[in-house]
Amino acid sequence: MREIEHVVLPDATELAHNPREHFEYLKKLESFINRYNEADKTDNQLNWTLLEVIIQITDEIVNAYHNKPVFDDRYYHLFGGWYKRNYDLINEYAKELREQAKLENTAGNILSPPAVKIWQKKTKPKSIFSKERSDQYLELDLPIAKIEEARVRAVQLKYKDRDANTTLRDCLYQLEATVFSILSRDADILSEKDLMRKRLYHLLEQTSAALGRLSTRDEALFEIGKITPQFPDKIINPASEGKSRFEEIIVQLYTTQDDFSHNGFNLHYLGGNNNRNWIASHDSDGRTYVIRLEKADDPPTEYLLIDELKKNKQTSPFIAQDFFYHPTQRVNELGRPINLAISEYCPQGNLIHYIQSNFPATELASIACAIADITRQIAEMALVFKQNGFSYMDIKAENFLVRNNGAVITADLKSILLIEDEHISRPLIVSTVCNMAPEHRLKRLELMDPEKYMVYQIGLLLYDLATNQQNKDEVIDKLLDDKDLENTLALDFSSDIFQTPLGVQITELINAMINKDHVARLTLDAVIQKCKEISTLKPDHTSTLSTSSSTVSLIDEVDDNARTVYMKP
């Protein structure tokens, strides 16, 4: 990794008139990126140290965002793209340099970190005018003392006790982390405080050497916790393609629909509205993925928010697994940046395709049970999102997929917002116009109730699944021009499905979900309960998403979270 991409900084005027805490973080990050890019690339210890400090500062910016999200700042958007493009690569290269530095320091017979009393004596001021040791040195006393204690125990047990070796390893890692934290907080150490810089560098060399010797005594200790990549062979790898070739591939995927082959995969265009979706199948072993291209700037992608949603153990089971996610910089030929994702493939397709493929149009009762169960799953998804502080603002059939086991998930996260004080701000909402709740479209409220907003959209989705109308945007759009004082919006319930016993219940449910008065709408809990009642009823001569006349309960284990789903063979 010869150079790291620069971050975009506010200019001096903006810093003066719109000072924000994270601007200072960005300035510090850029200063260390410059130091790394200018450093002697043969000095593994120096380059590893600089990369670790860059990682530390990056983590601080991300944590600051999660603690106090910012939605109106283009520099956070730009940093988010930089973060997704560079963070994993920087970590990978830092690990490589760590191993090289460890070998060099071990071979150089560098001693382990000193005993704490020796460290304290070495860092004691020699000037008669200063009697106090620097705060940075004081901060290192405790981790050095813990290493000393752990080392004594490991030696006593002749490095044959796994617990003792683990404790020593972790103490050495903690000392490293403390040094990197100090360097990230006080950038002057690298440029002005020569003696302190040399001492901290030497301490890192000693720690690295100690880890190297420990690994020769207990090699398996350093294999624990190593992660096997989930997706070792990227279909499209920006690191190996080269900038020019990578942009050509992005343009081809975004502007054409012709089949082509790349890196052993056959690519076939699937379609898409806002996104461009391709299916990629491997020549020999048949592995299949979806390649998804998204506009990164319309609206600007909230990378840090989406990252938090994907890592959350409660919300992640509802999200399609992205094996690779890469925001490009501006692609000149397209005039915009693009998000490239390589994701899991769901052969069942989106909700409309799933219903059309699995249920004959004449099996109205089966369709009613199926769409009620799908609606239950989406309402459960919305409820889990809400309970974790997120809101999904563009709920429609096209944005959801069905796994082979019947679980409903989404890959489209552009509309996700954080809930603040139990509300969401109207100007921040990104949603399909015809699906906007009346209080949003008619600008009646500035702060929206996220639960009632999502209930409204889920109601329209249920109507869409029941009728499967080609002109559904026109039908639903008429609702939003209705400014009379009636609470219930008028939909056309003349389709055959609504004339069945289950269809009558679905009609009542939809009307209760799309009530023009958002306060009077059902809660998500009430929607879930009603959908359960409908989907588990047994209509005569039909089956409900099952392998027999009874409902089959399956467990979809994703991130240790169990979800009950129903499926049709």
N, C-alpha and C positions, 0 to 999 in steps of 0.2 A: 504494500500500500504506500505508493510514493507520496501522494498528496491527499489531503482531505478537502472535500468541498467546503467552501466558505459559507457562513451563515449571513443572512441579510440583516444589516443593522439600521436602526433609525438614524437619520442625519442629526446634526448638532441642534438644529432648530426644533425638531420634534422632541429631542431629549430635554431641551430647555422648557418647552411649553406643555409637554405631556409626559412628565417623568413617571415611570412605572418601575417597580422593583425588578421585574424580569428583564427590562432593558439593560440593567447593570449585569445581570447574569449573561445575557447575550454578548455584551462587550467582552466580558471575561472569557467566555467560550471562544470567541473569535481570536482573542490574543493568544490563547494556547494552541489553537489551530495554526496560527501563523508560526508560532515557535516550532511546532512539529514539522510543518512543511519546509521550514528553513534548516532543520536539524541535520546533522551528519547521519545518513541512513545506515552507516556501518556500526553505529553505537547502539547496540540492542538495548542496553540498560536505560539509556537516556530516552530512546524512542518509546520503549514500553512504559516508562514513568509518565511521559507526556500523554500517551494514549489513555492511561488509567486516570489521569487528572481530567482529561476531556470527558471520559465516561462519567466521572464523579459530578462534574458541573452539569452535564446533560441530564443526569438523574435528578439533580436539584431543580432544574427548570421544569422537568416533567412533574415532579412532586409538588412544586409550587402551583402548577396548573391544576392538578387534582385537588389540592387544598382550597384553591380559589379560582375556579374556572373563569376564563376570559373569552367572550364571544365577539367582541367588537374591535379586535386588534389583528391587523393583517400580518404583523410580525410573528404572532403566535401561529397563524395559519402557515406561514412560510417556514417557521421553525419545525412545525409538525411534519411537513414534507421532507425537510432535511433529516429529521430524526428517523423517519421510516426508511429513507434511502441509505443512511450511513451508519446507524447505531449498531446493527448486527455485524456489519463488515468491520467496524472499528473493534468490537468485542472479539471477533474471530482473530484479527491480526494481533490484538493485544495478547491473546492466549498463546499465539505462536511465538511472539517475542518473549513472553514470560518464560516459556520452555527453553528458548535459546539462551536467555540471560541466566537461567538457572544452571544450565550446563556449563556456561562460561565461568560463572562464579564458583561452582563446585570444583571445576578443574583448576581454577586459580588458587585453591586452598584458602579461600577467604573464610575467616572465622565466623561463628554464629553470633547473633546479637549479644552484646555484653551483659553481665550481671547488672542489676539496677543500680547498685552502689557505684560501680565503675562508670556507668552512663551519667549518673548525677555528678560525679566528680569531673568527668570530661566536659560536661556542659556548664560547669560553674563559672561565673564571670571572673575574668582575670583582672579586670579593671578595678581600681580602688574606689571608683565613683559609682559602681553598680554592684549590689550585693544579691539581688534577686535574679534567679534564672528566668529565662524567657518563658512565656506561657506555652509556646510550642513545645519546648523541651519538657515542661511539667506535664503536659498532656500525654507524653509518651512514657512517662514513668510507670503507670499502671499496666499497659500492655506488655512492656518489657519485663516487669516483675512477674506477670502471669506466665510468660514464656519460660523464665528461669525456674519457676515452680513446676511447670509441666515437663520441662526437660529433665529435672532431677528424678521425677517419678518414672519417666520413660527409660532413663538410663538404669535405674534400680531394677526395672523389669526386663532389661536387656533388649528393649525395643520389640519384645515378643507379645506384648499385650495390646490388642487392637484399640481398646478404650483409651489407654494412655497415649498411644500414637495419634489417635484422632484428636484428643485434647491438645496435644502439642501442635499438630497441623493447624487446627482452628485458631490457636493463639498466634501463630506466625501469620496467618491470613489477616487476623485482626490488627496486628501491628502494621502490616502493609496498608490496610484500609485507612488506618489512622494517619499515616504519613501522607497518603494521597489526599485525604480530607484537609489536612493542614496546608498542603501545596495549593489546593483548589481555592481555599479561603484567602490565602495571602500570596498573591501573584508576585509581590516584590521579592520573595525569597529567591526566585529564579533569576531575577535581573539585578538585584541590589545587595542581597544578604549572602555574600559568597561563602562565608564560613558555615552558616546554617545550611545552605544548599548542599555543600560538600558532606556535612554530617548526615543529613537526611538521605542523600544518595547512597552513602556508605552503609547506612542502616538498612536500606532496601537491598543492597548487594549482600549484606550479611544474612538477611532474612531469606533471600533467594537461594543462597548457598545452603542454609540450614534445611530448607524445603527439599533441595536436591539430594542432600545426604539422607534425609528421612525417606525419600522415595526409593532409594537403593536398598534401604533396610526393610521397607514394607511397601512394595510396588503396588499391591492391590488396593492399598489405602487411597491412592490417587485415581483409581478406576471407578470408585464409588461415586455415584451422582453424575457420571458422564452421560450426556444425552445423545441418543442416536437420532440423527436428523430424520424427521418424518418424511421429508421429500428431498432425497439426496440428489436427484437429477432434475434440475430445473429445465423445463421445456424451452423457456426463453430466459437466458441468463445475461443481464446487462453487464456483469463483470467480465464475461468471456466474449460477448458479441462485439464489444467496441462501440463507442458512442454513435458513430455514423450508421453502422449496420443495425444497431438496436433501434434507432429512430426509424429506419426504413421498415423494420418489422412492425413497429407500432403503427405507422402510417398504413401499411398494408392491411393490418387487422382492423383498423378503424374505418377505412374508406372502401374496402373491397369486400366481395362475398364469394370469391372463387376459392375452391379447395386448393390446399398446397401442403407440402411436407416440410418438416423442420426438426432437426435433431432426433430423428427416428420416430417422430409422431406425425400422424395424418390429421390435418386440421380441416374441420367442416363448419361452415357458418350456421349458427342456430337462429339468429335474429336478435331482436331487442328494440326498445324504444329509446330511452335515455342512454342505456348501456349497449355495448356490442358484445355478443356472446358467441363463443366458438367451442366446439367439442374437439378435444385432442385425444386420439387413440394411438397407443404404441403399436408399432409394426408387428413385433414378435410376441409380446406377452399379453397384449390386449388391455393393459392399464388405461383407464379413461379419466380425463379431468375436464373441467370447464375453464376456458380462458375468458376472463371478463375485463372489459375496458370501460372505465367510467370517466366522465368529465370531472376533472379535479377542481375546477374553478367556478362551476355553475350549479349550485352554490359552492363556495370554498369548502373543501372537505375538512371536517373536524377530526384530524388524525388522532390526536391524543384522547379525545372522547371515545372514538371508535375502538381504540386500543384498550381502553379501560373496560369497555363493554365486552370485548372478546375475552379478556382475562378474568372477568368476574365469573366465579363458579356457578352462580345462580342463573345468569343470563346466557352464558356461552352455549348451553345445550340447545338453545333455540336458533343458533347462528350457524350458517354453513361454514364448514372448515376451510379456511384459506391456507394452503400449503406455502404460498408465496404471495407477498403483497408489496408492490413497489410503485411509489409515486414518481413519475418522471419529472424532469425539469421541463421547461417550455419546449414543445416540439414545434420547430419553426414552420413546417409545412401545414400543421394543423392550427397553429396560432394559439395553442393552449397547452397546459400540462395535462397528463392523463394518468389515471391510476390503473396499473396492470395487476390483476389478481389471477392466480391459478388455484382453483377451488375444487371441492368434491363434486362429483357428477351425480345427479339425481335423475335416473331414467324416467321416473314418473312425471317429471316436468313440473310446471306451475299448477295452481289449483284448478284452473279451467281445463287444462289438458288432462289432468288426473281424472276429473269427473267424466269428461267425454270418453276417455279411453277405457274406463273401468265399469261404467254403468250405462246400459242401453237407455235411450231416451224414454222408452216406455215403462221402465222400472221406476215409477215416480216415488213410491214409498222408500225404496232403497236409496234413491238419490236424496230424499229428504233426510234420512238417517245419516247419510254420509256427510252432507253439507252441515248438518247440526254438529257432528263430531269435529269437523274441520273448524267450525266457528268456535267451539269450545276450546280447542287447542290454541287458536289465535287469541282468544280472550285470556286464557291462562298465561300466554306469552306476555300480553300487555300488562297483566297484573304483576307478574314477576318483574318486568321492566320497571313498573311504577314503584314497587316495593324497594327497588334498588336505586331509585332516584332518576330513572330514565323514562322518556316518553317517545313512542313511535308515532310520527305525525303524518305518515303517508301509507295508511293501511288500505291495500287493494289487492285483488287476486293475483295480479301479475308480479307482485313483490314477494310471493311466498312459493316455496318448493315443497315437494313431498318425497321423503326418503322411502326406500323400499319397504320399511317396516311400518309405514303410515304416518310417521312423525312429520309434523309441519314445521318448517324452518324458514329463515329468510337470509338472503345474501345481500340485500339492498339496505344499507344502513345510512344513506345520505340524509335522511330526515330525522335522525335521532337527536333529541335535545335533553339537556339536564333539567330536572324539575327544581325550581327554586321557590322555597316557601310555599310549596304545594301548588304552584302555578307555573305556567310558561308564558313568555311574552309574545304577543301576537306578531310583531315584526320579525321575530326569529324563526317563525314556522315556515318550513318548506313542505309543500303538499301539492298534489294534483288538484287543480282548481275546482273541478266538479265534485271532488270529495271533501272539500273544506266544510267544516261545520258551520251552520248558519250564523252563530255568534262571531265567527271569524270572517266569513264572506261579507256579512252586513256590517262589520266593524262596530258591533254593539259593545264589545268588551276589549280592553287592552290586555288584561290578564286572563288567560284561559284555564279552565279546569282540565288537566290532561286526561283524567279518567273519563270524564263525560265526552271529551273530544274523541278519544279512541273508541268509546262505545258507539258513538254516531257512525264512525267510519266502518266499524265491524258490522253494524247493521246494514249499511250499504253493500258491504262485501257479501253478506249472507243473501241479500236480494239478488246481487249479481250472479252468485253461484246457482241460485234457484231458477233464474230466468235464462241465463246464458245468452243475453241479447247482444247482438252485434253493435247496436247503436246505444249501448248502455250509458255512454257519456252524455248523450243528448237527453236521455230519459232522466238521469239523475240531475243534470244541469238545470232542468226545469224547476226542480225543487228550490233552487237557490234564488230564483226570481220571484218566488212566492212570498210576498211581504205582508200577507194578511195576518190577522190576529189569531188564527187557529193554531193550536199547539201541535197537532199531528200533521206532518207533511204527507201529501197525497201521492202515493205510488200506484202503479197499475198492477193489481193483483188478479188479473183475469186469466193468467196462465194456468194450464191444467194442474200443475203441481200444487197450486194454492187451493185447489178444490178438494184435495184429499184430506183425510182426518189429520194427518201430520202436517200437511200444508197449511191448514187453518191455524194450528199452533205456531207455525213459523211466521205466518202473517202477523199474528198478535205480537210475537217477539220482535219482529222488525219494527213495527209501529212504536213499540215501547222504547226501542233503542234510538230511533231517529226523531224523537219528539223535538219540536222546534225549541221548546223551553228546556235548556240543558239541565236545569235543576231537577226536572221531572223525569229525566232519562234513567234507565236502569243502571245499577252499579255493575262492575265487571263480575263480582261474585254472583249477582243475580243472573247475569247472562250465562255464566258457566253452569250454574245449577239447572237452569231451564234447558240448556243444550244437552246436558247429561240426560235429563228426563226424556227428551225427544229421541236422542240417538240410541238409547237402550230399549226403546219400545220395539216390539216384534210384530211388524205388519204381516198380514196373511200372505203366504206364498212368496215371501221375499226374505232376503238376509241382509244383515247390516254389517258391512265392512268386515266380514268374518269368513272363516273357512267352513262354517256350518250354519245352522239356523240360530246359533247362539253367538254372543259376542266373545271374541278372543282377546284376552288382555295380554299384552306384550310389554316387556321392559326394554326401553331404549337407553342404554347406559352411555352417557356422555359426560366426561369430567365428574364421575362418581355421583351424578344426579339422575335419579330414576324418573322416567316419565311413562305414564300409561297411554298407549295409543291403540287404535283399532285399525285393522287392515283387511283388505279384500285380496284374495290370492290372484 
